[in-house]
Amino acid sequence: MTGQNPVFIPGPTNIPDRLRHAMNIPTVDHRAPDFSSLLAPMFADLKKVFKTETGTVITFPASGTGGWEAAITNTLSPGDKVLVARFGMFSHRWIDMCERHNLDVEVIECQWGDGAPADLYGKRLAADTNHEIKAVLVTHNETATGVRSDIGAIRNAMDATDHPAMLYVDCVSSLASMDFRMDEWQVDLAVSGSQKGFMLATGMAIIGVSQKALNAMDTAKCPRCFFDFRDMIAANAKGSYPYTPPIQLMAGLRESLDMLFEEGLENVYARHFRIAEGIRCAVNAWGLRLCANTPDLYSDTVSAIYVPESFDSNQLTDHAYDAYSVSFGIGLGEMNKKAFRIGHLGSLTDVMALSGLAAIEMAMKDLKYPIELGSGVGAAQEYYRQFKCNAQSQAA
Ligand SMILES: *Cc1c(COP(=O)(O)O)cnc(C)c1O
């Protein structure tokens, strides 16, 4: 009966019934007029989620990783210098991809648990008086450590040096669950996917592209074919797709956008914050520690939690699954065995969050963690009682 329980992994997230039904449609002829009438409103609504009026939204049948590749290959050439901070598994993987595309990658090494260091980015950009750095890459929400970085601060650091580099942001685990402002932060490439904040099945990369990034396509020489923005933009302009579109996912995305706007984006962010605060109260009550080094870095979509020394977090997540049929995120990379993660994004209510806390408490107790059964749940209950949700604004 595993399927009865919500998952507490930070993606893919729980798919609400409403979206599962919306994706259950028969085959649609993607060359028929009703397909083209679906596209324009979908892109217009996605722009609202990115908070961009000047940008263009492009989708591909791919996971978020495909979105990274599309962003890089459409706008850069082999040998181009890019500046990027590494502070977790996802920033690490993006760096690895840049290296494999033969970009000249300059890495700012950070402690895992820290965020993107705007001051260090600024220093490096100030020293780059010849403007060799073509792109600045930042992971908005580092899903491995539960750290949210300040993209506005990175933008300010870039502006302070008048540096013309483009800003690339991975917002896979933040878009549609934490505030994201593509235009205000002048993000040139914002990469996301369908299976996190949008609460859908995996399979669609969703990318916000600025006018400056579109212009960069003309000179970018990285090889690309499937992910070529030019083919996609030309086809989309005619209400079509350059190859077979993922129709069922698009039907789901239509409904997902409706759900997000019915709740209201700001309410969606507020719900994620409130649920995350309850989780953090529980962590505190257990006497455990988050990987995120300071409160300003706390992610509202995922919490990475250190287990006490001499415990192995993989045993905990395995046991939670085997004994209670509940999935939690394992520790990735440097965090492996040291930390587990509670994903709390997408379709989630206070009550669902409490059930996850109760399950992991049982698993910890079984494995003789020095915690009090009910302590974390109780702390979260107190928080949720104090800051009640408006039932109307809960995810369906
Ligand atoms: C999930 C995620 C990705 C993309 O992963 P896919 O499995 O390719 O969808 C990228 N970056 C971050 C921060 C993520 O959380």
The ligand as an SDF file (V2000), in Angstrom:
LIG
                    3D

 15 15  0  0  0  0  0  0  0  0999 V2000
   15.7380   18.1360   -9.4580 C   0  0  0  0  0  0  0  0  0  0  0  0
   16.7780   19.1340   -9.7370 C   0  0  0  0  0  0  0  0  0  0  0  0
   17.4070   19.2410  -10.9920 C   0  0  0  0  0  0  0  0  0  0  0  0
   17.0790   18.4320  -12.2000 C   0  0  0  0  0  0  0  0  0  0  0  0
   16.9640   17.1200  -12.0520 O   0  0  0  0  0  0  0  0  0  0  0  0
   16.2160   16.2030  -13.1170 P   0  0  0  0  0  0  0  0  0  0  0  0
   16.2420   14.8960  -12.4370 O   0  0  0  0  0  0  0  0  0  0  0  0
   17.0380   16.2250  -14.3710 O   0  0  0  0  0  0  0  0  0  0  0  0
   14.8540   16.7560  -13.3610 O   0  0  0  0  0  0  0  0  0  0  0  0
   18.3220   20.2460  -11.1700 C   0  0  0  0  0  0  0  0  0  0  0  0
   18.6240   21.1050  -10.1950 N   0  0  0  0  0  0  0  0  0  0  0  0
   18.0340   21.0660   -9.0020 C   0  0  0  0  0  0  0  0  0  0  0  0
   18.3930   22.0880   -7.9900 C   0  0  0  0  0  0  0  0  0  0  0  0
   17.1070   20.0750   -8.7290 C   0  0  0  0  0  0  0  0  0  0  0  0
   16.5150   20.0310   -7.5300 O   0  0  0  0  0  0  0  0  0  0  0  0
  1  2  1  0
  2  3  1  0
  2 14  2  0
  3  4  1  0
  3 10  2  0
  4  5  1  0
  5  6  1  0
  6  7  2  0
  6  8  1  0
  6  9  1  0
 10 11  1  0
 11 12  2  0
 12 13  1  0
 12 14  1  0
 14 15  1  0
M  END
$$$$
